[in-house]
Amino acid sequence: MADKLKVTLVKSTIGAIPKQVKTVEALGLRKLNKTVELPDNDAVRGMIFKVRHLVKVEEI
């Protein structure tokens, strides 16, 4: 596994299930095309898996 993950919000959360909107916000993504660096662990991977259709992920 990589040390960190770079996660970018590439699709709007408008129309998404409320649980998915909260997951995106919990990842630290507030606006479209914004990027955050997160630790690569099972909890973060699980959150990303739930909203994989809204985000782009790169390993650092």
All heavy atoms as TSV, in Angstrom:
chain	resi	resn	atom	element	x	y	z
A	1	MET	N	N	0.829	-1.183	0.000
A	1	MET	CA	C	0.000	0.000	0.000
A	1	MET	C	C	0.875	1.249	0.000
A	1	MET	O	O	1.978	1.254	0.510
A	1	MET	CB	C	-0.874	0.021	1.243
A	1	MET	CG	C	-2.134	-0.766	1.127
A	1	MET	SD	S	-3.348	-0.220	2.317
A	1	MET	CE	C	-3.599	-1.731	3.201
A	2	ALA	N	N	0.328	2.296	-0.564
A	2	ALA	CA	C	1.034	3.575	-0.594
A	2	ALA	C	C	0.952	4.236	0.777
A	2	ALA	O	O	0.176	3.829	1.649
A	2	ALA	CB	C	0.414	4.469	-1.641
A	3	ASP	N	N	1.760	5.260	0.954
A	3	ASP	CA	C	1.785	5.988	2.214
A	3	ASP	C	C	0.570	6.891	2.371
A	3	ASP	O	O	-0.044	6.964	3.426
A	3	ASP	CB	C	3.067	6.819	2.272
A	3	ASP	CG	C	3.641	6.904	3.652
A	3	ASP	OD1	O	3.267	6.082	4.495
A	3	ASP	OD2	O	4.464	7.809	3.874
A	4	LYS	N	N	0.226	7.592	1.274
A	4	LYS	CA	C	-0.908	8.507	1.289
A	4	LYS	C	C	-1.700	8.355	0.005
A	4	LYS	O	O	-1.212	7.839	-0.995
A	4	LYS	CB	C	-0.424	9.952	1.422
A	4	LYS	CG	C	0.124	10.296	2.772
A	4	LYS	CD	C	0.266	11.785	2.892
A	4	LYS	CE	C	0.587	12.109	4.330
A	4	LYS	NZ	N	0.215	13.459	4.662
A	5	LEU	N	N	-2.923	8.848	0.050
A	5	LEU	CA	C	-3.794	8.858	-1.124
A	5	LEU	C	C	-4.194	10.289	-1.436
A	5	LEU	O	O	-4.490	11.065	-0.527
A	5	LEU	CB	C	-5.059	8.036	-0.861
A	5	LEU	CG	C	-4.884	6.553	-0.587
A	5	LEU	CD1	C	-6.209	5.943	-0.174
A	5	LEU	CD2	C	-4.335	5.845	-1.804
A	6	LYS	N	N	-4.196	10.625	-2.705
A	6	LYS	CA	C	-4.676	11.934	-3.150
A	6	LYS	C	C	-6.070	11.712	-3.713
A	6	LYS	O	O	-6.249	10.993	-4.699
A	6	LYS	CB	C	-3.747	12.509	-4.218
A	6	LYS	CG	C	-4.082	13.940	-4.599
A	6	LYS	CD	C	-3.271	14.420	-5.779
A	6	LYS	CE	C	-1.846	14.686	-5.412
A	6	LYS	NZ	N	-1.119	15.353	-6.532
A	7	VAL	N	N	-7.072	12.310	-3.081
A	7	VAL	CA	C	-8.464	12.103	-3.452
A	7	VAL	C	C	-9.024	13.416	-3.986
A	7	VAL	O	O	-8.927	14.453	-3.322
A	7	VAL	CB	C	-9.298	11.625	-2.245
A	7	VAL	CG1	C	-10.723	11.332	-2.659
A	7	VAL	CG2	C	-8.674	10.399	-1.608
A	8	THR	N	N	-9.629	13.368	-5.176
A	8	THR	CA	C	-10.184	14.552	-5.822
A	8	THR	C	C	-11.661	14.321	-6.103
A	8	THR	O	O	-12.039	13.279	-6.639
A	8	THR	CB	C	-9.456	14.837	-7.155
A	8	THR	OG1	O	-8.063	14.926	-6.903
A	8	THR	CG2	C	-9.956	16.120	-7.784
A	9	LEU	N	N	-12.489	15.299	-5.749
A	9	LEU	CA	C	-13.925	15.231	-6.049
A	9	LEU	C	C	-14.130	15.651	-7.495
A	9	LEU	O	O	-13.863	16.790	-7.859
A	9	LEU	CB	C	-14.709	16.142	-5.102
A	9	LEU	CG	C	-16.223	16.096	-5.218
A	9	LEU	CD1	C	-16.755	14.706	-4.876
A	9	LEU	CD2	C	-16.854	17.129	-4.308
A	10	VAL	N	N	-14.572	14.726	-8.351
A	10	VAL	CA	C	-14.702	15.013	-9.779
A	10	VAL	C	C	-16.156	15.060	-10.242
A	10	VAL	O	O	-16.423	15.459	-11.373
A	10	VAL	CB	C	-13.928	13.987	-10.642
A	10	VAL	CG1	C	-12.449	14.113	-10.406
A	10	VAL	CG2	C	-14.410	12.586	-10.391
A	11	LYS	N	N	-17.092	14.675	-9.391
A	11	LYS	CA	C	-18.507	14.713	-9.754
A	11	LYS	C	C	-19.287	15.307	-8.592
A	11	LYS	O	O	-18.983	15.029	-7.433
A	11	LYS	CB	C	-19.007	13.306	-10.081
A	11	LYS	CG	C	-20.378	13.295	-10.689
A	11	LYS	CD	C	-20.767	11.937	-11.217
A	11	LYS	CE	C	-22.145	12.026	-11.814
A	11	LYS	NZ	N	-22.915	10.829	-11.574
A	12	SER	N	N	-20.270	16.109	-8.893
A	12	SER	CA	C	-21.060	16.789	-7.878
A	12	SER	C	C	-21.860	15.802	-7.028
A	12	SER	O	O	-22.276	14.744	-7.505
A	12	SER	CB	C	-22.017	17.777	-8.545
A	12	SER	OG	O	-22.874	18.350	-7.584
A	13	THR	N	N	-22.091	16.187	-5.784
A	13	THR	CA	C	-22.893	15.355	-4.889
A	13	THR	C	C	-24.381	15.690	-4.980
A	13	THR	O	O	-25.183	15.096	-4.263
A	13	THR	CB	C	-22.426	15.520	-3.434
A	13	THR	OG1	O	-22.477	16.896	-3.073
A	13	THR	CG2	C	-21.029	14.991	-3.248
A	14	ILE	N	N	-24.739	16.636	-5.845
A	14	ILE	CA	C	-26.154	16.966	-6.033
A	14	ILE	C	C	-26.869	15.735	-6.584
A	14	ILE	O	O	-26.435	15.140	-7.564
A	14	ILE	CB	C	-26.326	18.149	-6.997
A	14	ILE	CG1	C	-25.742	19.412	-6.379
A	14	ILE	CG2	C	-27.800	18.352	-7.358
A	14	ILE	CD1	C	-25.707	20.593	-7.320
A	15	GLY	N	N	-27.917	15.318	-5.919
A	15	GLY	CA	C	-28.666	14.150	-6.350
A	15	GLY	C	C	-28.158	12.846	-5.779
A	15	GLY	O	O	-28.760	11.803	-5.988
A	16	ALA	N	N	-27.044	12.894	-5.052
A	16	ALA	CA	C	-26.501	11.676	-4.449
A	16	ALA	C	C	-27.294	11.329	-3.190
A	16	ALA	O	O	-27.975	12.178	-2.605
A	16	ALA	CB	C	-25.031	11.869	-4.100
A	17	ILE	N	N	-27.172	10.097	-2.772
A	17	ILE	CA	C	-27.810	9.637	-1.537
A	17	ILE	C	C	-27.205	10.424	-0.369
A	17	ILE	O	O	-25.987	10.642	-0.344
A	17	ILE	CB	C	-27.557	8.130	-1.356
A	17	ILE	CG1	C	-28.200	7.362	-2.510
A	17	ILE	CG2	C	-28.085	7.632	-0.020
A	17	ILE	CD1	C	-27.802	5.912	-2.585
A	18	PRO	N	N	-28.012	10.865	0.595
A	18	PRO	CA	C	-27.490	11.662	1.713
A	18	PRO	C	C	-26.310	11.023	2.441
A	18	PRO	O	O	-25.390	11.727	2.874
A	18	PRO	CB	C	-28.697	11.799	2.644
A	18	PRO	CG	C	-29.870	11.720	1.725
A	18	PRO	CD	C	-29.474	10.755	0.643
A	19	LYS	N	N	-26.298	9.708	2.558
A	19	LYS	CA	C	-25.185	9.021	3.207
A	19	LYS	C	C	-23.883	9.226	2.421
A	19	LYS	O	O	-22.807	9.383	2.996
A	19	LYS	CB	C	-25.503	7.535	3.339
A	19	LYS	CG	C	-24.533	6.758	4.173
A	19	LYS	CD	C	-25.045	5.341	4.385
A	19	LYS	CE	C	-24.102	4.567	5.272
A	19	LYS	NZ	N	-24.586	3.209	5.495
A	20	GLN	N	N	-23.989	9.240	1.092
A	20	GLN	CA	C	-22.810	9.460	0.257
A	20	GLN	C	C	-22.328	10.900	0.361
A	20	GLN	O	O	-21.130	11.156	0.360
A	20	GLN	CB	C	-23.114	9.108	-1.194
A	20	GLN	CG	C	-23.342	7.642	-1.408
A	20	GLN	CD	C	-23.783	7.303	-2.816
A	20	GLN	OE1	O	-24.134	8.193	-3.595
A	20	GLN	NE2	N	-23.777	6.025	-3.138
A	21	VAL	N	N	-23.250	11.843	0.478
A	21	VAL	CA	C	-22.887	13.258	0.639
A	21	VAL	C	C	-22.095	13.429	1.938
A	21	VAL	O	O	-21.062	14.096	1.964
A	21	VAL	CB	C	-24.140	14.157	0.644
A	21	VAL	CG1	C	-23.768	15.595	0.928
A	21	VAL	CG2	C	-24.877	14.048	-0.686
A	22	LYS	N	N	-22.549	12.801	3.012
A	22	LYS	CA	C	-21.849	12.898	4.291
A	22	LYS	C	C	-20.487	12.223	4.239
A	22	LYS	O	O	-19.536	12.682	4.861
A	22	LYS	CB	C	-22.711	12.311	5.401
A	22	LYS	CG	C	-23.966	13.095	5.643
A	22	LYS	CD	C	-24.419	12.971	7.063
A	22	LYS	CE	C	-25.712	13.724	7.252
A	22	LYS	NZ	N	-25.546	14.954	7.943
A	23	THR	N	N	-20.375	11.138	3.491
A	23	THR	CA	C	-19.095	10.461	3.345
A	23	THR	C	C	-18.093	11.345	2.617
A	23	THR	O	O	-16.936	11.447	3.020
A	23	THR	CB	C	-19.274	9.125	2.595
A	23	THR	OG1	O	-20.198	8.311	3.310
A	23	THR	CG2	C	-17.958	8.395	2.457
A	24	VAL	N	N	-18.531	12.008	1.558
A	24	VAL	CA	C	-17.657	12.919	0.819
A	24	VAL	C	C	-17.202	14.059	1.724
A	24	VAL	O	O	-16.026	14.424	1.737
A	24	VAL	CB	C	-18.372	13.455	-0.448
A	24	VAL	CG1	C	-17.605	14.614	-1.062
A	24	VAL	CG2	C	-18.545	12.346	-1.460
A	25	GLU	N	N	-18.113	14.605	2.516
A	25	GLU	CA	C	-17.755	15.689	3.436
A	25	GLU	C	C	-16.793	15.190	4.511
A	25	GLU	O	O	-15.878	15.908	4.912
A	25	GLU	CB	C	-19.005	16.279	4.075
A	25	GLU	CG	C	-19.849	17.079	3.103
A	25	GLU	CD	C	-21.136	17.589	3.715
A	25	GLU	OE1	O	-21.393	17.305	4.910
A	25	GLU	OE2	O	-21.884	18.270	2.993
A	26	ALA	N	N	-16.980	13.974	4.968
A	26	ALA	CA	C	-16.090	13.401	5.986
A	26	ALA	C	C	-14.690	13.168	5.443
A	26	ALA	O	O	-13.707	13.188	6.202
A	26	ALA	CB	C	-16.675	12.093	6.513
A	27	LEU	N	N	-14.570	12.974	4.138
A	27	LEU	CA	C	-13.256	12.843	3.515
A	27	LEU	C	C	-12.559	14.196	3.403
A	27	LEU	O	O	-11.381	14.256	3.066
A	27	LEU	CB	C	-13.388	12.218	2.125
A	27	LEU	CG	C	-13.691	10.726	2.072
A	27	LEU	CD1	C	-14.049	10.301	0.660
A	27	LEU	CD2	C	-12.502	9.928	2.582
A	28	GLY	N	N	-13.295	15.279	3.668
A	28	GLY	CA	C	-12.708	16.614	3.611
A	28	GLY	C	C	-12.907	17.306	2.285
A	28	GLY	O	O	-12.279	18.324	2.013
A	29	LEU	N	N	-13.786	16.765	1.456
A	29	LEU	CA	C	-14.032	17.343	0.133
A	29	LEU	C	C	-15.297	18.190	0.196
A	29	LEU	O	O	-16.380	17.680	0.470
A	29	LEU	CB	C	-14.184	16.231	-0.901
A	29	LEU	CG	C	-12.954	15.369	-1.086
A	29	LEU	CD1	C	-13.305	14.125	-1.876
A	29	LEU	CD2	C	-11.844	16.142	-1.750
A	30	ARG	N	N	-15.146	19.484	-0.042
A	30	ARG	CA	C	-16.282	20.398	0.044
A	30	ARG	C	C	-16.723	20.909	-1.327
A	30	ARG	O	O	-17.901	21.088	-1.566
A	30	ARG	CB	C	-15.924	21.601	0.917
A	30	ARG	CG	C	-15.474	21.242	2.303
A	30	ARG	CD	C	-16.658	20.978	3.204
A	30	ARG	NE	N	-16.211	20.741	4.563
A	30	ARG	CZ	C	-16.429	19.633	5.243
A	30	ARG	NH1	N	-17.095	18.647	4.681
A	30	ARG	NH2	N	-16.004	19.488	6.457
A	31	LYS	N	N	-15.763	21.172	-2.211
A	31	LYS	CA	C	-16.081	21.734	-3.521
A	31	LYS	C	C	-15.580	20.818	-4.631
A	31	LYS	O	O	-14.663	20.032	-4.432
A	31	LYS	CB	C	-15.422	23.107	-3.679
A	31	LYS	CG	C	-15.962	24.153	-2.736
A	31	LYS	CD	C	-15.312	25.486	-3.016
A	31	LYS	CE	C	-15.893	26.560	-2.129
A	31	LYS	NZ	N	-15.318	27.877	-2.415
A	32	LEU	N	N	-16.174	20.978	-5.780
A	32	LEU	CA	C	-15.800	20.203	-6.949
A	32	LEU	C	C	-14.363	20.501	-7.354
A	32	LEU	O	O	-13.908	21.641	-7.278
A	32	LEU	CB	C	-16.757	20.554	-8.091
A	32	LEU	CG	C	-16.926	19.557	-9.215
A	32	LEU	CD1	C	-17.381	18.215	-8.683
A	32	LEU	CD2	C	-17.932	20.072	-10.206
A	33	ASN	N	N	-13.648	19.480	-7.768
A	33	ASN	CA	C	-12.250	19.553	-8.225
A	33	ASN	C	C	-11.260	19.911	-7.124
A	33	ASN	O	O	-10.130	20.275	-7.417
A	33	ASN	CB	C	-12.091	20.517	-9.408
A	33	ASN	CG	C	-12.830	20.026	-10.629
A	33	ASN	OD1	O	-12.811	18.833	-10.928
A	33	ASN	ND2	N	-13.512	20.906	-11.315
A	34	LYS	N	N	-11.651	19.814	-5.868
A	34	LYS	CA	C	-10.723	20.030	-4.764
A	34	LYS	C	C	-10.074	18.699	-4.407
A	34	LYS	O	O	-10.669	17.637	-4.545
A	34	LYS	CB	C	-11.424	20.623	-3.536
A	34	LYS	CG	C	-11.938	22.014	-3.776
A	34	LYS	CD	C	-10.803	22.955	-4.127
A	34	LYS	CE	C	-11.312	24.331	-4.463
A	34	LYS	NZ	N	-10.271	25.258	-4.837
A	35	THR	N	N	-8.826	18.777	-3.931
A	35	THR	CA	C	-8.044	17.585	-3.636
A	35	THR	C	C	-7.595	17.602	-2.187
A	35	THR	O	O	-7.246	18.659	-1.657
A	35	THR	CB	C	-6.803	17.531	-4.555
A	35	THR	OG1	O	-7.248	17.554	-5.913
A	35	THR	CG2	C	-6.002	16.275	-4.322
A	36	VAL	N	N	-7.612	16.428	-1.556
A	36	VAL	CA	C	-7.092	16.270	-0.201
A	36	VAL	C	C	-6.147	15.075	-0.185
A	36	VAL	O	O	-6.292	14.146	-0.967
A	36	VAL	CB	C	-8.208	16.075	0.845
A	36	VAL	CG1	C	-9.058	17.311	0.997
A	36	VAL	CG2	C	-9.077	14.889	0.515
A	37	GLU	N	N	-5.166	15.134	0.707
A	37	GLU	CA	C	-4.268	14.007	0.920
A	37	GLU	C	C	-4.680	13.321	2.209
A	37	GLU	O	O	-4.785	13.964	3.248
A	37	GLU	CB	C	-2.820	14.479	1.001
A	37	GLU	CG	C	-2.274	14.940	-0.315
A	37	GLU	CD	C	-0.800	15.296	-0.247
A	37	GLU	OE1	O	-0.149	14.968	0.765
A	37	GLU	OE2	O	-0.312	15.897	-1.208
A	38	LEU	N	N	-4.910	12.031	2.129
A	38	LEU	CA	C	-5.378	11.258	3.275
A	38	LEU	C	C	-4.458	10.069	3.499
A	38	LEU	O	O	-3.828	9.576	2.560
A	38	LEU	CB	C	-6.803	10.755	3.016
A	38	LEU	CG	C	-7.857	11.834	2.801
A	38	LEU	CD1	C	-9.134	11.217	2.262
A	38	LEU	CD2	C	-8.132	12.568	4.093
A	39	PRO	N	N	-4.369	9.588	4.747
A	39	PRO	CA	C	-3.558	8.399	5.002
A	39	PRO	C	C	-4.176	7.182	4.325
A	39	PRO	O	O	-5.398	7.104	4.157
A	39	PRO	CB	C	-3.586	8.261	6.525
A	39	PRO	CG	C	-4.809	8.985	6.951
A	39	PRO	CD	C	-5.005	10.099	5.954
A	40	ASP	N	N	-3.330	6.256	3.927
A	40	ASP	CA	C	-3.806	5.048	3.258
A	40	ASP	C	C	-4.056	3.981	4.314
A	40	ASP	O	O	-3.156	3.260	4.716
A	40	ASP	CB	C	-2.770	4.581	2.237
A	40	ASP	CG	C	-3.288	3.428	1.392
A	40	ASP	OD1	O	-4.478	3.105	1.504
A	40	ASP	OD2	O	-2.492	2.870	0.626
A	41	ASN	N	N	-5.295	3.897	4.787
A	41	ASN	CA	C	-5.660	2.858	5.739
A	41	ASN	C	C	-7.020	2.274	5.357
A	41	ASN	O	O	-7.671	2.751	4.427
A	41	ASN	CB	C	-5.655	3.395	7.184
A	41	ASN	CG	C	-6.589	4.567	7.375
A	41	ASN	OD1	O	-7.660	4.626	6.796
A	41	ASN	ND2	N	-6.174	5.521	8.200
A	42	ASP	N	N	-7.429	1.252	6.062
A	42	ASP	CA	C	-8.657	0.547	5.705
A	42	ASP	C	C	-9.904	1.423	5.836
A	42	ASP	O	O	-10.831	1.311	5.036
A	42	ASP	CB	C	-8.817	-0.702	6.568
A	42	ASP	CG	C	-7.782	-1.765	6.238
A	42	ASP	OD1	O	-7.250	-1.732	5.111
A	42	ASP	OD2	O	-7.506	-2.611	7.097
A	43	ALA	N	N	-9.938	2.302	6.841
A	43	ALA	CA	C	-11.099	3.162	7.047
A	43	ALA	C	C	-11.278	4.120	5.870
A	43	ALA	O	O	-12.391	4.268	5.333
A	43	ALA	CB	C	-10.956	3.940	8.349
A	44	VAL	N	N	-10.208	4.754	5.449
A	44	VAL	CA	C	-10.272	5.692	4.327
A	44	VAL	C	C	-10.588	4.947	3.038
A	44	VAL	O	O	-11.400	5.403	2.225
A	44	VAL	CB	C	-8.953	6.487	4.207
A	44	VAL	CG1	C	-8.945	7.316	2.943
A	44	VAL	CG2	C	-8.750	7.366	5.427
A	45	ARG	N	N	-9.981	3.790	2.841
A	45	ARG	CA	C	-10.262	2.989	1.634
A	45	ARG	C	C	-11.738	2.607	1.567
A	45	ARG	O	O	-12.346	2.603	0.503
A	45	ARG	CB	C	-9.410	1.730	1.626
A	45	ARG	CG	C	-7.951	1.974	1.380
A	45	ARG	CD	C	-7.613	1.721	-0.043
A	45	ARG	NE	N	-6.182	1.954	-0.280
A	45	ARG	CZ	C	-5.617	1.781	-1.438
A	45	ARG	NH1	N	-6.321	1.364	-2.459
A	45	ARG	NH2	N	-4.341	2.027	-1.597
A	46	GLY	N	N	-12.330	2.268	2.707
A	46	GLY	CA	C	-13.747	1.910	2.744
A	46	GLY	C	C	-14.644	3.082	2.386
A	46	GLY	O	O	-15.637	2.925	1.671
A	47	MET	N	N	-14.276	4.274	2.882
A	47	MET	CA	C	-15.053	5.474	2.564
A	47	MET	C	C	-14.958	5.788	1.074
A	47	MET	O	O	-15.957	6.136	0.439
A	47	MET	CB	C	-14.554	6.654	3.395
A	47	MET	CG	C	-14.849	6.520	4.860
A	47	MET	SD	S	-14.014	7.764	5.841
A	47	MET	CE	C	-14.994	9.190	5.458
A	48	ILE	N	N	-13.764	5.662	0.525
A	48	ILE	CA	C	-13.566	5.921	-0.896
A	48	ILE	C	C	-14.352	4.917	-1.734
A	48	ILE	O	O	-14.951	5.274	-2.747
A	48	ILE	CB	C	-12.066	5.890	-1.252
A	48	ILE	CG1	C	-11.352	7.093	-0.639
A	48	ILE	CG2	C	-11.858	5.847	-2.747
A	48	ILE	CD1	C	-9.850	7.028	-0.709
A	49	PHE	N	N	-14.388	3.660	-1.299
A	49	PHE	CA	C	-15.124	2.631	-2.032
A	49	PHE	C	C	-16.607	2.977	-2.145
A	49	PHE	O	O	-17.238	2.732	-3.176
A	49	PHE	CB	C	-14.945	1.272	-1.354
A	49	PHE	CG	C	-15.613	0.148	-2.081
A	49	PHE	CD1	C	-15.035	-0.387	-3.222
A	49	PHE	CD2	C	-16.816	-0.367	-1.639
A	49	PHE	CE1	C	-15.661	-1.426	-3.909
A	49	PHE	CE2	C	-17.445	-1.401	-2.313
A	49	PHE	CZ	C	-16.862	-1.932	-3.449
A	50	LYS	N	N	-17.173	3.569	-1.089
A	50	LYS	CA	C	-18.597	3.911	-1.090
A	50	LYS	C	C	-18.937	5.048	-2.052
A	50	LYS	O	O	-20.072	5.163	-2.501
A	50	LYS	CB	C	-19.056	4.302	0.322
A	50	LYS	CG	C	-19.080	3.148	1.295
A	50	LYS	CD	C	-20.139	2.149	0.911
A	50	LYS	CE	C	-20.233	1.048	1.940
A	50	LYS	NZ	N	-21.203	0.027	1.565
A	51	VAL	N	N	-17.965	5.918	-2.341
A	51	VAL	CA	C	-18.229	7.055	-3.227
A	51	VAL	C	C	-17.284	7.038	-4.433
A	51	VAL	O	O	-16.937	8.077	-4.980
A	51	VAL	CB	C	-18.125	8.393	-2.467
A	51	VAL	CG1	C	-19.226	8.519	-1.440
A	51	VAL	CG2	C	-16.763	8.558	-1.814
A	52	ARG	N	N	-16.873	5.849	-4.856
A	52	ARG	CA	C	-15.876	5.722	-5.921
A	52	ARG	C	C	-16.336	6.322	-7.241
A	52	ARG	O	O	-15.525	6.676	-8.079
A	52	ARG	CB	C	-15.474	4.264	-6.098
A	52	ARG	CG	C	-16.580	3.349	-6.550
A	52	ARG	CD	C	-16.154	1.888	-6.454
A	52	ARG	NE	N	-17.210	0.990	-6.866
A	52	ARG	CZ	C	-18.195	0.574	-6.078
A	52	ARG	NH1	N	-18.241	0.985	-4.830
A	52	ARG	NH2	N	-19.114	-0.247	-6.518
A	53	HIS	N	N	-17.646	6.458	-7.441
A	53	HIS	CA	C	-18.171	7.044	-8.672
A	53	HIS	C	C	-18.108	8.574	-8.656
A	53	HIS	O	O	-18.335	9.209	-9.686
A	53	HIS	CB	C	-19.609	6.577	-8.902
A	53	HIS	CG	C	-20.534	6.927	-7.791
A	53	HIS	ND1	N	-20.485	6.300	-6.554
A	53	HIS	CD2	C	-21.517	7.850	-7.702
A	53	HIS	CE1	C	-21.416	6.822	-5.777
A	53	HIS	NE2	N	-22.048	7.763	-6.442
A	54	LEU	N	N	-17.776	9.175	-7.512
A	54	LEU	CA	C	-17.717	10.631	-7.385
A	54	LEU	C	C	-16.292	11.165	-7.283
A	54	LEU	O	O	-16.087	12.370	-7.421
A	54	LEU	CB	C	-18.493	11.089	-6.139
A	54	LEU	CG	C	-19.974	10.725	-6.064
A	54	LEU	CD1	C	-20.539	11.126	-4.713
A	54	LEU	CD2	C	-20.741	11.380	-7.186
A	55	VAL	N	N	-15.323	10.296	-7.003
A	55	VAL	CA	C	-13.957	10.743	-6.728
A	55	VAL	C	C	-12.948	10.072	-7.650
A	55	VAL	O	O	-13.223	9.040	-8.251
A	55	VAL	CB	C	-13.563	10.479	-5.257
A	55	VAL	CG1	C	-14.461	11.243	-4.311
A	55	VAL	CG2	C	-13.588	9.016	-4.924
A	56	LYS	N	N	-11.778	10.700	-7.726
A	56	LYS	CA	C	-10.629	10.126	-8.424
A	56	LYS	C	C	-9.532	9.957	-7.372
A	56	LYS	O	O	-9.291	10.855	-6.562
A	56	LYS	CB	C	-10.148	11.080	-9.525
A	56	LYS	CG	C	-8.964	10.557	-10.303
A	56	LYS	CD	C	-8.571	11.510	-11.411
A	56	LYS	CE	C	-7.717	12.599	-10.810
A	56	LYS	NZ	N	-7.075	13.478	-11.780
A	57	VAL	N	N	-8.866	8.803	-7.369
A	57	VAL	CA	C	-7.876	8.491	-6.347
A	57	VAL	C	C	-6.523	8.214	-6.987
A	57	VAL	O	O	-6.446	7.490	-7.980
A	57	VAL	CB	C	-8.312	7.251	-5.520
A	57	VAL	CG1	C	-7.302	6.948	-4.433
A	57	VAL	CG2	C	-9.692	7.466	-4.932
A	58	GLU	N	N	-5.472	8.800	-6.404
A	58	GLU	CA	C	-4.101	8.541	-6.840
A	58	GLU	C	C	-3.280	8.169	-5.625
A	58	GLU	O	O	-3.455	8.749	-4.561
A	58	GLU	CB	C	-3.489	9.799	-7.477
A	58	GLU	CG	C	-4.204	10.304	-8.695
A	58	GLU	CD	C	-3.632	11.625	-9.165
A	58	GLU	OE1	O	-2.405	11.820	-9.046
A	58	GLU	OE2	O	-4.414	12.456	-9.635
A	59	GLU	N	N	-2.391	7.201	-5.793
A	59	GLU	CA	C	-1.486	6.839	-4.704
A	59	GLU	C	C	-0.260	7.726	-4.765
A	59	GLU	O	O	0.270	7.996	-5.838
A	59	GLU	CB	C	-1.089	5.370	-4.810
A	59	GLU	CG	C	-2.236	4.426	-4.556
A	59	GLU	CD	C	-1.808	2.976	-4.565
A	59	GLU	OE1	O	-0.666	2.679	-4.953
A	59	GLU	OE2	O	-2.634	2.134	-4.192
A	60	ILE	N	N	0.192	8.172	-3.598
A	60	ILE	CA	C	1.384	9.025	-3.525
A	60	ILE	C	C	2.516	8.224	-2.942
A	60	ILE	O	O	2.371	7.543	-1.961
A	60	ILE	CB	C	1.116	10.270	-2.654
A	60	ILE	CG1	C	-0.019	11.075	-3.247
A	60	ILE	CG2	C	2.374	11.101	-2.533
A	60	ILE	CD1	C	-0.417	12.261	-2.431
